[in-house]
């Protein structure tokens, strides 16, 4: 809240924002938040949140409550059937230990990259894996309250700026 003549700051680049929010699907299934709502904070303009979420917050001020839908295409993409892959146990021996209906998080030891996949089914010869994001193909319904907006400090801005190399 603001006091006296102090104006509420807008959500703009180089500002720090604190939100309380709930994300649901079209059928009302709660993805994040609910009662109580989830909380998040981020620096605006630095790719710390879903770009479509940040874009819908720009220009709004502390204390506002917003409702909006982010379509699947702007969230986690459309569901892509080409991301469903069958792996034989010959090429993927680890598949023998996987349980159908479970999510698995794997990592690449060389790069440190992490990725998830869903085990759709398993038979005597192999497994069927779905590499789509769990929210792919789903529109996200947001209810967001902007709890706080403030300018980023000079120290915070130094931390957020990308490294530059001289050429």
Backbone torsions as a table, in degrees:
resi	resn	phi	psi	omega
1	UNK	NA	151.6	178.0
2	UNK	-104.0	161.5	179.9
3	UNK	-122.5	149.2	174.9
4	UNK	53.8	-127.0	-176.7
5	UNK	-93.1	3.1	-179.9
6	UNK	-66.3	123.6	-178.4
7	UNK	-85.3	144.2	176.3
8	UNK	-69.0	134.5	179.9
9	UNK	-76.3	144.6	176.4
10	UNK	-85.0	154.9	172.3
11	UNK	-73.8	110.6	-179.4
12	UNK	-144.1	166.7	177.3
13	UNK	-54.2	145.0	179.6
14	UNK	69.6	25.4	172.9
15	UNK	-120.2	153.0	178.1
16	UNK	-100.1	131.6	-175.1
17	UNK	-126.1	138.0	173.0
18	UNK	-115.7	128.9	-179.4
19	UNK	-121.5	152.9	161.2
20	UNK	-118.7	136.4	-172.7
21	UNK	-155.3	160.0	172.2
22	UNK	-132.8	136.7	176.4
23	UNK	-118.4	127.3	176.7
24	UNK	-126.8	164.9	172.9
25	UNK	-94.1	172.8	-177.3
26	UNK	-56.5	-34.0	-178.6
27	UNK	-82.8	3.3	178.4
28	UNK	93.8	-5.3	177.5
29	UNK	-59.6	127.8	179.9
30	UNK	-81.5	124.2	178.4
31	UNK	-92.1	-46.0	178.2
32	UNK	-144.4	144.4	175.8
33	UNK	85.8	-138.5	-174.8
34	UNK	108.1	-128.3	179.0
35	UNK	-123.3	99.9	8.8
36	UNK	-83.1	162.9	177.1
37	UNK	-68.2	159.2	173.2
38	UNK	-75.0	162.5	178.1
39	UNK	-128.3	148.5	174.8
40	UNK	-152.2	154.6	171.8
41	UNK	-137.5	151.4	-177.0
42	UNK	-161.8	161.5	173.8
43	UNK	-94.5	126.2	-176.0
44	UNK	-72.8	131.8	174.6
45	UNK	95.9	10.7	-175.5
46	UNK	-124.0	19.5	174.7
47	UNK	66.3	28.5	-178.0
48	UNK	-87.8	-14.3	178.1
49	UNK	-133.5	169.3	176.7
50	UNK	-52.1	124.2	-177.5
51	UNK	-54.0	-38.0	-179.6
52	UNK	-67.1	-32.0	176.1
53	UNK	-68.0	-50.5	-179.3
54	UNK	-57.4	-42.8	-178.4
55	UNK	-61.0	-36.2	-178.7
56	UNK	-76.5	-15.9	179.2
57	UNK	-91.4	-22.9	-176.3
58	UNK	-54.7	133.3	177.2
59	UNK	87.6	-11.9	177.6
60	UNK	-86.6	165.0	-172.5
61	UNK	-124.4	163.4	177.1
62	UNK	-50.7	135.7	178.3
63	UNK	95.0	-16.7	179.6
64	UNK	-75.0	145.7	171.1
65	UNK	-115.4	128.5	-176.0
66	UNK	-121.6	149.9	171.7
67	UNK	-128.0	131.5	177.8
68	UNK	-160.0	165.2	178.7
69	UNK	-116.3	132.5	171.5
70	UNK	-104.3	113.9	-179.3
71	UNK	-65.1	153.1	-177.7
72	UNK	-48.4	-40.5	-177.1
73	UNK	-61.0	-28.7	-179.9
74	UNK	-97.3	-5.6	-178.2
75	UNK	-103.3	-94.7	-176.7
76	UNK	-112.6	16.6	175.2
77	UNK	84.9	171.1	177.5
78	UNK	-79.2	157.8	177.7
79	UNK	-72.0	127.4	-175.2
80	UNK	-114.1	106.8	-179.9
81	UNK	-59.9	-20.2	177.8
82	UNK	-70.4	-12.2	178.4
83	UNK	-86.4	4.4	174.9
84	UNK	-96.0	121.6	-174.3
85	UNK	-127.3	138.5	172.2
86	UNK	-96.2	132.5	177.6
87	UNK	-123.5	125.3	175.7
88	UNK	-74.3	157.5	177.7
89	UNK	-68.4	-22.1	175.8
90	UNK	-64.6	-43.5	-179.4
91	UNK	-86.8	-20.7	-176.3
92	UNK	-139.6	72.2	-175.9
93	UNK	-59.3	-27.9	179.1
94	UNK	-61.9	-21.3	-179.5
95	UNK	-60.9	-23.2	-179.9
96	UNK	-60.9	-29.3	-175.8
97	UNK	-93.1	-3.9	-176.7
98	UNK	-79.5	148.8	179.0
99	UNK	-107.9	126.6	175.3
100	UNK	-57.0	143.2	179.9
101	UNK	86.4	4.9	-178.3
102	UNK	-115.3	150.8	172.2
103	UNK	-91.0	144.5	179.0
104	UNK	-126.8	136.6	173.7
105	UNK	-108.4	123.4	-179.6
106	UNK	-116.5	160.8	176.9
107	UNK	-136.8	151.6	177.1
108	UNK	-95.0	114.9	-177.4
109	UNK	-62.1	-31.0	-178.8
110	UNK	-71.9	-42.2	-175.3
111	UNK	-105.0	-19.0	-176.1
112	UNK	82.3	-0.9	179.7
113	UNK	-65.3	143.2	177.7
114	UNK	-118.6	143.7	178.1
115	UNK	-149.4	157.7	-177.4
116	UNK	-119.5	153.0	172.9
117	UNK	-148.2	157.2	-178.3
118	UNK	-106.2	133.5	178.8
119	UNK	-87.7	104.0	-176.8
120	UNK	-76.2	-44.2	-178.6
121	UNK	-160.2	167.5	179.8
122	UNK	-149.9	140.2	174.7
123	UNK	-135.2	-167.2	-175.2
124	UNK	-65.6	-23.1	-174.7
125	UNK	-103.7	-20.3	-176.9
126	UNK	178.0	-167.1	-178.2
127	UNK	-128.2	156.6	173.5
128	UNK	-113.0	122.3	-175.1
129	UNK	-115.4	141.9	177.8
130	UNK	-113.5	115.9	-177.0
131	UNK	-95.3	6.4	175.3
132	UNK	-68.2	148.3	172.9
133	UNK	-62.7	145.7	-179.2
134	UNK	-58.3	-23.5	179.3
135	UNK	-102.8	9.0	177.4
136	UNK	-60.5	136.5	178.4
137	UNK	81.7	4.8	-176.5
138	UNK	-116.1	130.7	173.1
139	UNK	-75.8	139.1	-177.7
140	UNK	-105.9	122.7	-179.4
141	UNK	-98.9	116.0	-176.5
142	UNK	-105.1	141.0	161.1
143	UNK	-123.5	118.2	-171.9
144	UNK	-127.1	132.6	169.5
145	UNK	-112.6	126.7	178.0
146	UNK	-84.1	105.4	-173.7
147	UNK	-80.3	-40.5	-176.1
148	UNK	-152.4	143.3	172.4
149	UNK	-136.7	130.4	175.5
150	UNK	-146.7	159.9	175.1
151	UNK	-68.8	145.2	172.6
152	UNK	-73.2	144.1	178.5
153	UNK	-76.3	163.9	177.9
154	UNK	-58.5	-39.2	179.7
155	UNK	-64.7	-42.4	178.8
156	UNK	-64.1	-40.4	179.8
157	UNK	-63.8	-38.2	177.4
158	UNK	-60.8	-42.9	-179.6
159	UNK	-64.5	-33.6	-175.0
160	UNK	-84.3	-22.6	-177.2
161	UNK	-68.3	137.2	178.2
162	UNK	-69.0	154.6	176.8
163	UNK	-65.1	143.8	177.2
164	UNK	-119.6	141.7	175.8
165	UNK	-114.8	143.0	179.0
166	UNK	-82.0	138.3	178.0
167	UNK	-111.2	NA	NA
